[in-house]
């Protein structure tokens, strides 16, 4: 599959089949994150792969994240914040790595959804995340039960400027 296909066809998936993700597929997803570029090659991240049903249920307590409990796994993306350099770049670096994972998942038929509905202090407590790290995002993964229709997007001319705003 060409890379452009999963990028153009990817949708946020909030309904998952109960099927587990094969180990090779999961490893490809995680490896894509590990190989993501980072500022200064600092790799200021830690990713928690949540497969335990009780923990997924704990993460599903918000208004907009109840589907996490049905995911095959959810990744908690954490950024090291313990230096000035990290405070400037690590959130971007973790986001790039997570997007690599999302696209690699899509290329293998695995759906995903970025989740911003979480209480950081509760997530940090639940997983023992150190104080010098922040939770950037959660991403739920699983085989989709359906593929949503595309949402309308702004025309390219509305969002692109060449050599000026």
C-alpha positions as CSV (number, residue, x, y, z in Angstrom):
1,X,0.0,0.0,0.0
2,X,1.3,3.4,-0.9
3,X,1.8,5.7,2.1
4,X,-0.7,8.3,0.7
5,X,-3.6,5.8,0.9
6,X,-3.7,5.4,4.7
7,X,-3.2,9.1,5.1
8,X,-6.1,10.0,2.8
9,X,-8.4,7.3,3.9
10,X,-7.8,7.3,7.7
11,X,-10.8,8.1,9.9
12,X,-11.1,8.3,13.7
13,X,-12.5,5.0,14.8
14,X,-14.6,4.7,17.9
15,X,-16.1,1.3,17.5
16,X,-13.9,-1.8,17.6
17,X,-14.2,-5.5,17.0
18,X,-13.3,-7.6,20.1
19,X,-10.4,-9.2,18.1
20,X,-6.9,-8.9,19.5
21,X,-4.2,-7.3,17.4
22,X,-1.5,-9.8,16.2
23,X,1.9,-9.4,17.8
24,X,3.6,-8.6,14.5
25,X,1.1,-5.8,13.7
26,X,1.5,-4.3,17.2
27,X,5.3,-4.5,17.0
28,X,5.1,-2.7,13.6
29,X,3.0,0.1,15.2
30,X,5.3,0.5,18.1
31,X,8.4,0.4,15.9
32,X,7.0,3.2,13.7
33,X,6.8,5.3,16.9
34,X,10.2,4.4,18.0
35,X,11.7,5.4,14.7
36,X,10.0,8.8,14.6
37,X,12.2,11.9,14.3
38,X,12.8,14.0,17.3
39,X,14.5,17.4,18.0
40,X,18.1,16.7,18.6
41,X,17.4,13.0,18.4
42,X,16.5,13.2,22.2
43,X,13.6,10.7,22.0
44,X,11.9,12.3,25.0
45,X,9.1,9.8,25.2
46,X,7.6,6.8,27.0
47,X,4.6,4.9,25.6
48,X,2.4,2.8,27.8
49,X,0.6,0.1,25.9
50,X,-2.6,-0.6,27.9
51,X,-4.2,-4.0,27.2
52,X,-5.6,-4.8,30.6
53,X,-9.4,-4.5,30.5
54,X,-9.7,-3.0,34.0
55,X,-7.2,-0.2,33.1
56,X,-8.9,0.5,29.8
57,X,-12.2,0.7,31.7
58,X,-10.6,3.3,34.1
59,X,-9.5,5.3,31.1
60,X,-13.1,5.2,29.7
61,X,-14.7,7.4,32.4
62,X,-14.9,10.7,30.5
63,X,-17.7,12.0,28.4
64,X,-15.9,11.6,25.0
65,X,-13.7,8.5,25.6
66,X,-16.0,5.7,26.5
67,X,-14.9,3.7,23.5
68,X,-11.4,3.1,25.0
69,X,-12.8,0.2,27.0
70,X,-13.5,-1.6,23.7
71,X,-10.1,-1.0,22.1
72,X,-7.7,-3.8,21.6
73,X,-5.1,-1.5,23.2
74,X,-4.7,2.1,24.1
75,X,-1.4,3.9,24.1
76,X,-0.6,6.6,26.7
77,X,1.9,8.9,25.1
78,X,4.1,10.6,27.7
79,X,6.7,13.4,27.2
80,X,9.7,14.0,29.3
81,X,9.6,17.6,30.5
82,X,12.6,17.7,32.8
83,X,14.7,20.1,30.8
84,X,14.2,23.4,29.0
85,X,14.9,21.7,25.7
86,X,12.4,19.0,26.5
87,X,9.8,21.6,27.5
88,X,10.1,23.2,24.2
89,X,10.1,20.2,21.9
90,X,8.9,17.0,23.6
91,X,5.2,17.4,23.1
92,X,5.7,17.8,19.3
93,X,8.1,14.8,19.3
94,X,5.6,12.6,21.1
95,X,2.8,13.7,18.7
96,X,4.9,12.9,15.7
97,X,5.7,9.4,17.1
98,X,2.0,8.8,17.8
99,X,1.0,9.9,14.3
100,X,3.6,7.5,12.9
101,X,1.9,4.8,15.0
102,X,-1.6,5.8,13.8
103,X,-0.6,5.7,10.1
104,X,1.2,2.4,10.5
105,X,-1.9,1.0,12.2
106,X,-4.1,2.3,9.3
107,X,-1.8,0.7,6.7
108,X,-2.4,-2.6,8.5
109,X,-6.2,-2.4,8.8
110,X,-6.2,-1.2,12.4
111,X,-8.3,1.8,13.3
112,X,-7.4,4.4,15.9
113,X,-8.7,7.5,17.6
114,X,-6.8,10.3,19.3
115,X,-8.2,11.0,22.8
116,X,-7.8,14.3,24.6
117,X,-10.6,13.6,27.1
118,X,-8.6,12.5,30.2
119,X,-7.6,13.8,33.5
120,X,-3.8,13.9,33.5
121,X,-3.3,13.6,37.2
122,X,-5.5,10.5,37.3
123,X,-3.7,8.9,34.4
124,X,-0.3,9.7,36.0
125,X,-1.5,8.1,39.2
126,X,-3.0,5.1,37.5
127,X,0.2,4.2,35.6
128,X,2.9,5.6,37.9
129,X,4.0,8.2,35.5
130,X,6.9,10.4,37.0
131,X,6.3,14.0,37.8
132,X,8.9,15.1,35.2
133,X,6.7,13.6,32.4
134,X,3.4,14.9,31.0
135,X,0.6,12.9,29.3
136,X,0.4,14.3,25.8
137,X,-2.4,12.1,24.5
138,X,-4.1,8.7,24.6
139,X,-4.7,6.8,21.3
140,X,-7.1,3.9,21.2
141,X,-6.5,1.1,18.6
142,X,-8.5,-1.8,17.3
143,X,-10.0,-3.4,14.3
144,X,-12.9,-1.2,13.2
145,X,-16.5,-2.4,13.1
146,X,-17.2,0.3,10.5
147,X,-15.4,3.1,8.6
148,X,-17.1,6.5,9.1
149,X,-17.7,8.7,6.0
150,X,-15.3,11.5,5.6
151,X,-16.1,14.8,7.3
152,X,-16.1,18.0,5.2
153,X,-12.7,19.6,5.2
154,X,-11.7,23.1,4.3
155,X,-10.7,23.7,0.7
156,X,-6.9,23.7,0.2
157,X,-7.0,27.3,-1.0
158,X,-8.4,28.3,2.4
159,X,-5.5,26.9,4.4
160,X,-2.4,27.3,2.2
161,X,-0.4,30.4,1.5
162,X,2.6,30.5,-0.7
163,X,5.4,32.8,0.5
164,X,2.9,34.8,2.6
165,X,-0.1,34.2,4.9
